[in-house]
Amino acid sequence: MNARQCLRQWLSESKSAVFFGGAGVSTESGIPDFRSENGIYKARGQFGADPEEILSHHFFLENPSTFYEYYRQNLIYPEAEPNAAHRALAEWERRGNLKAVITQNIDGLHQKAGSRQVFELHGSVLRNRCMKCGKEYDLSIITKTRGIPRCEVCGGQIKPEVVLYEEGLDEEVLSGSIEAIREADLLIVGGTSLNVYPAAGLLGYFRGKHLALINRDRTPWDGEADLVLHENIGEVFQEITF
């Protein structure tokens, strides 16, 4: 039995599998990752600051115009569609094998594919909120405006509900993710380098039967896994879908 067949069998026998994914899940939908050779963190371009600096809490407060210019150009992909990986995960949930998706992505493609139990560790570009009165807005408040988006009610500055550097993870999302991993009998990790904390640290809560890693490059957890595939996650998921 090869690695893909083994993963397929584990998944077919599971009733509480959990998937933990990162940027590599969405690259096949045309959304670039962050740290690869062609990732959005490689170039400073016309912005005059490193991307990690631009996407920090203090930079957002001090230089909102530059933040939104960078944000609109690099983090929003409204035309992106779910790929084979997103669709497979939604199908496994419908069949009762997959309990939850935990994602570091902010694109909303898991829900668009039909997944219902999704923990978005780093928030979502689809949700935006006025910092003054709390009014909620969808993505159009960002895509259909220029400069700093303002609330139509009070004129306050609108902030995307994404987790910036220097900001903590949402406690409810974090606790839900930990509980799902603790109760999982199979944990599939895909499309993530597992170098971003505290998200990567969640794997330490797993006590189930099998840990499977799917990533094009090596990760710090490869030596701890029961199964490792250095392949594109969409191709793997297409083959093991049952």
KAQUI-V691833 format. One record per residue. N is the residue number from 1. RES is the residue in one letter. OMEGA is omega in radians with two decimals (none if undefined). D_LAST is the distance of its C-alpha to the last C-alpha in Angstrom with 1 decimal. Layout:
{{N/RES/OMEGA/D_LAST} {N/RES/OMEGA/D_LAST}}
This chain:
{{1/M/3.13/16.1} {2/N/-3.03/16.0} {3/A/-3.12/15.4} {4/R/3.11/12.0} {5/Q/3.11/10.8} {6/C/3.13/12.7} {7/L/3.12/11.3} {8/R/3.13/7.7} {9/Q/3.11/9.5} {10/W/-3.11/11.7} {11/L/-3.13/9.3} {12/S/-3.14/7.7} {13/E/-3.05/11.5} {14/S/3.03/12.8} {15/K/-3.11/14.5} {16/S/3.10/16.5} {17/A/3.08/14.8} {18/V/3.07/16.9} {19/F/3.08/16.6} {20/F/-3.03/20.0} {21/G/3.13/20.4} {22/G/-2.99/23.4} {23/A/-3.13/24.7} {24/G/3.10/22.5} {25/V/-3.04/19.6} {26/S/-3.13/21.8} {27/T/3.12/23.5} {28/E/3.01/21.1} {29/S/3.11/22.3} {30/G/3.11/25.8} {31/I/-3.10/26.9} {32/P/3.05/28.8} {33/D/-3.02/28.5} {34/F/-2.89/31.7} {35/R/3.11/32.7} {36/S/-3.09/31.5} {37/E/-3.13/33.9} {38/N/-3.10/33.4} {39/G/-3.03/32.7} {40/I/3.12/34.9} {41/Y/-3.01/36.8} {42/K/-3.05/38.4} {43/A/3.07/41.1} {44/R/3.09/43.8} {45/G/-3.06/44.8} {46/Q/-3.02/47.4} {47/F/3.02/46.7} {48/G/3.13/48.8} {49/A/3.09/46.7} {50/D/3.14/43.7} {51/P/3.12/40.5} {52/E/3.09/40.2} {53/E/-3.13/43.7} {54/I/-3.09/43.0} {55/L/3.09/40.0} {56/S/-3.12/42.1} {57/H/-3.09/43.5} {58/H/3.13/47.1} {59/F/3.10/46.6} {60/F/-3.13/45.1} {61/L/-3.03/48.2} {62/E/-3.08/50.7} {63/N/-3.04/49.4} {64/P/-3.13/47.3} {65/S/3.12/48.1} {66/T/3.10/46.8} {67/F/-3.06/43.8} {68/Y/3.08/42.7} {69/E/3.12/43.5} {70/Y/-3.09/41.1} {71/Y/-3.12/38.5} {72/R/-3.08/38.4} {73/Q/-2.93/38.2} {74/N/-3.03/35.6} {75/L/-3.09/33.4} {76/I/3.13/32.7} {77/Y/-3.03/30.3} {78/P/-3.12/30.2} {79/E/-3.09/28.7} {80/A/3.13/25.6} {81/E/3.10/22.2} {82/P/3.10/18.8} {83/N/-3.05/16.9} {84/A/-3.14/13.3} {85/A/3.12/13.4} {86/H/-3.09/14.9} {87/R/3.13/12.5} {88/A/-3.14/9.3} {89/L/3.11/11.5} {90/A/3.13/12.7} {91/E/3.12/9.4} {92/W/3.08/8.7} {93/E/3.12/12.3} {94/R/-3.12/12.2} {95/R/3.09/9.8} {96/G/3.14/12.4} {97/N/-3.09/10.9} {98/L/-3.10/12.8} {99/K/-3.06/16.5} {100/A/2.98/18.1} {101/V/3.03/18.4} {102/I/-3.03/21.7} {103/T/3.00/22.8} {104/Q/-3.09/26.0} {105/N/-3.08/25.6} {106/I/-2.99/27.9} {107/D/3.11/26.4} {108/G/-3.05/24.6} {109/L/3.08/21.5} {110/H/3.11/19.1} {111/Q/3.13/20.8} {112/K/3.11/21.1} {113/A/3.11/17.3} {114/G/3.09/17.2} {115/S/-3.08/17.0} {116/R/-3.12/19.7} {117/Q/-3.08/20.5} {118/V/3.06/21.6} {119/F/-3.10/24.4} {120/E/-3.05/26.2} {121/L/-3.06/28.4} {122/H/3.08/30.5} {123/G/-3.07/30.7} {124/S/3.06/30.1} {125/V/-3.09/32.1} {126/L/-3.12/31.4} {127/R/-3.13/33.7} {128/N/-3.04/37.4} {129/R/3.06/40.4} {130/C/-3.11/44.2} {131/M/-3.09/45.7} {132/K/-3.07/48.8} {133/C/3.08/47.9} {134/G/3.14/44.2} {135/K/-3.11/43.2} {136/E/3.13/39.6} {137/Y/3.06/38.6} {138/D/-3.03/35.5} {139/L/-3.07/34.9} {140/S/3.12/37.4} {141/I/3.10/40.3} {142/I/-3.02/39.5} {143/T/-3.06/38.5} {144/K/3.09/41.3} {145/T/3.06/44.1} {146/R/-3.14/45.9} {147/G/-3.12/47.4} {148/I/3.13/47.0} {149/P/-3.10/45.3} {150/R/3.14/47.5} {151/C/3.13/47.1} {152/E/-3.12/48.4} {153/V/-3.02/49.8} {154/C/-3.14/51.7} {155/G/3.13/51.4} {156/G/3.12/49.7} {157/Q/-3.13/47.4} {158/I/3.13/43.7} {159/K/3.01/41.3} {160/P/3.11/37.6} {161/E/3.01/35.6} {162/V/-3.11/34.3} {163/V/3.11/35.3} {164/L/3.00/37.9} {165/Y/-3.10/39.3} {166/E/3.08/41.8} {167/E/3.11/39.9} {168/G/3.07/38.1} {169/L/3.07/34.6} {170/D/-3.05/34.4} {171/E/-3.14/34.9} {172/E/3.10/32.7} {173/V/-3.12/29.7} {174/L/-3.13/30.5} {175/S/3.08/30.9} {176/G/3.12/27.7} {177/S/3.13/25.8} {178/I/-3.13/27.6} {179/E/-3.14/26.9} {180/A/3.14/23.1} {181/I/3.13/23.1} {182/R/-3.07/25.4} {183/E/-3.08/23.3} {184/A/3.01/19.9} {185/D/3.10/18.6} {186/L/3.08/16.5} {187/L/3.09/17.8} {188/I/-3.13/16.1} {189/V/-3.08/18.9} {190/G/3.03/18.6} {191/G/3.14/21.0} {192/T/3.13/24.1} {193/S/-3.10/27.1} {194/L/3.09/27.7} {195/N/-3.09/31.4} {196/V/3.14/31.9} {197/Y/0.24/33.3} {198/P/-3.06/33.2} {199/A/-3.10/29.5} {200/A/-3.14/28.7} {201/G/-3.12/30.5} {202/L/-3.14/28.0} {203/L/3.14/26.0} {204/G/3.12/29.0} {205/Y/-3.08/28.1} {206/F/3.12/24.9} {207/R/-3.06/25.5} {208/G/-3.02/22.1} {209/K/-2.96/20.5} {210/H/3.03/18.8} {211/L/3.14/19.6} {212/A/3.13/17.5} {213/L/3.09/19.3} {214/I/-3.13/18.1} {215/N/-3.10/21.2} {216/R/-3.12/23.1} {217/D/3.10/26.2} {218/R/3.09/27.2} {219/T/3.11/27.5} {220/P/-3.09/29.9} {221/W/-3.08/27.1} {222/D/-3.11/25.8} {223/G/-3.13/28.0} {224/E/-3.01/26.7} {225/A/3.06/23.0} {226/D/-3.11/21.1} {227/L/-3.14/19.0} {228/V/3.06/20.1} {229/L/3.07/18.8} {230/H/-3.04/21.4} {231/E/3.05/19.2} {232/N/-3.02/18.4} {233/I/3.13/15.8} {234/G/3.13/14.4} {235/E/3.12/13.8} {236/V/-3.07/12.1} {237/F/3.10/9.7} {238/Q/-3.09/9.0} {239/E/-3.04/8.3} {240/I/3.11/6.2} {241/T/-3.06/3.8} {242/F/none/0.0}}
